[in-house]
Amino acid sequence: MRWRVSRTTWRERFASTLRLPVSAGNGADAIPQKWDIGAPCGRRHIPGGRDRVFLQFAVCSITLVLAVVSSAADSPDEDIATLARWMAGSFDTFAQVEDDLAAGAAYTHLKAVMHIVPVTIAGLTAPGALTFYVEQAAADAQHAPYRQRVYLLTRRDGALVNRIYRIAEPQRLAGAHARPELLAQLAPEQLTLEAGCDLVWTRIGPELYSGVAGIGGSCRTTWRGAAYTVSQVLMTPTTITSLDQGFDAEGRHVWGPPPGTVGHV
């Protein structure tokens, strides 16, 4: 899946700051007349003596700097693109649950499904960011998901993060992963940021990212008697391993897989 972003060229942006017209000459976007920064530096003549030569040098210098900055700004974020490819899809824990039962494990993971689909929500964006709708449900109750969120995969203060948003009246979107007309109803005013719960990603290797949220008790909750949650996620090209745990104010485990147990795979 490809996301295509429409951009103005850096010459158009620079020209707009100078309030100069931009014209297309011979198929190129060029600023005409003596401010022709679209032509290669050193291959044009600007009459007027030393002052004009200095002007030409200054324009060439600005052109070079803006070209470098624009190139960096327009370059796609490799980590965002990679995580987006890996995240989008449908996942289940069926094989893990079978292994639990076959081994007589002390803890049996929930037999669940998770769907992550790209979505566009007007007004919820950031440069280079991508947005997803996330739905999780027990395998035998997929009509009633137990968790529905919107993720904004973006850069924040240089860190690669999932910003996580709750959805008002989420039950109306049950099954929206397969119903685009429901996703089209999502609007920013229906979303509430889960403050302190950003999932921060670190690339561990060519085929592994590690994400963590809530370390230090920043992700507050009151669900099932917990005071805060901690989430740890491992992402590969084909799997997501998610460990969500709740703790009370004294740091005692309240819900989720017990300490020392692998997350849901």
Helices and strands as residue ranges (DSSP letters): H 10-18, E 23-25, E 28-30, G 33-35, H 50-74, H 78-87, E 89-92, H 94-103, E 112-118, E 130-138, E 147-156, E 159-167, G 170-173, G 176-178, H 180-183, G 188-190, E 191-193, E 199-205, E 208-213, G 223-225, E 228-235, E 240-247, E 253-255
